[in-house]
């Protein structure tokens, strides 16, 4: 896992120690949303990644790329997801995809 993703997860754990009721509730909500259902976990993480790209949230991109990879997403699936985000978000999403996402995919050694 990328050092930046590890740092983000550590910071989220620290936040959980500071505001446990809020982070606990959010964590439970997150688990409920991304669990297997009509859509599988990998698809849900790819959707979250597309939204992260579209709203240009670097931390969201890092987190959901790593989670998508853990769920079995390939580089090709992640880049196809990025294509949808670029379609929906235009030029700013293109720039984030070219910088943040490629850096992360290479760092995570996603094939």
PyMOL commands that set and color helices and strands:
alter all, ss='L'
color gray80, all
select helices_A, chain A and resi 3-18+20-34+41-54+58-70+75-89+91-108
alter helices_A, ss='H'
color red, helices_A
deselect
rebuild
show_as cartoon
